C-alpha cells in the first residue's frame, strides 16, 4: 500500500512550524528555551539508554536506509 500525500502541503506545514518556532525562540528568554532544549535532548538520551540496539541491528538498518535512498534517487 502506497501512502499518498500532498508534498507541497507538507512543505508549507513544515515551514509554518519552523517560522512559529523561530518566533517563539525570539520572544522567549534564552534561559527558558535553552532549558527546554536541554530537557528534550536529555530525554532523547535517556530513551536511547533504555532501548539498546545491538551494533549488528544498527548497521543493518543503516545499510537498508542507504539502499532505499539510492533506489529513490535513481
C-alpha positions in Angstrom: 0.0 0.0 0.0 1.4 3.3 -1.0 0.8 6.4 1.0 -0.4 9.4 -0.9 0.1 12.9 0.3 0.4 16.4 -1.0 4.1 17.3 -0.9 3.5 21.0 -1.2 1.0 20.9 1.7 3.5 19.1 3.9 6.3 21.5 2.9 4.1 24.5 3.8 3.2 22.9 7.1 6.9 22.3 7.9 7.7 25.9 7.0 4.9 27.2 9.1 6.1 25.2 12.1 9.7 26.4 11.6 8.5 30.0 11.4 6.3 29.7 14.5 9.1 28.0 16.5 11.6 30.7 15.4 9.2 33.4 16.5 8.8 31.6 19.9 12.6 31.4 20.3 13.0 35.1 19.5 10.4 36.2 22.1 11.4 33.8 24.9 14.3 34.4 27.2 17.4 32.3 26.4 17.4 30.6 29.8 13.9 29.3 29.3 14.2 28.0 25.7 17.7 26.6 26.2 16.4 24.7 29.3 13.6 23.3 27.3 16.1 22.2 24.6 18.3 20.6 27.3 15.3 18.7 28.8 14.3 17.4 25.3 17.8 16.3 24.5 18.3 14.7 27.9 15.0 12.8 27.4 16.2 11.5 24.0 19.5 10.3 25.5 17.6 8.6 28.4 15.3 6.9 26.0 18.3 5.7 23.9 19.8 4.2 27.0 16.6 2.4 27.9 16.2 0.9 24.4 19.6 -0.5 23.5 20.2 -1.5 19.9 22.8 -4.1 19.2 25.5 -2.9 16.8 24.6 -5.5 14.1 21.0 -4.4 14.0 22.0 -0.8 13.8 24.4 -1.5 10.9 21.6 -3.4 9.1 19.2 -0.6 9.4 21.7 2.0 8.2 22.6 -0.2 5.2 18.9 -0.7 4.4 18.3 3.0 4.6 21.2 3.8 2.3 19.9 1.2 -0.2 16.5 2.7 0.0 17.8 6.3 -0.5 19.9 5.3 -3.5 17.0 3.5 -5.1 14.8 6.6 -4.7 17.4 8.9 -6.3 18.0 6.6 -9.3 
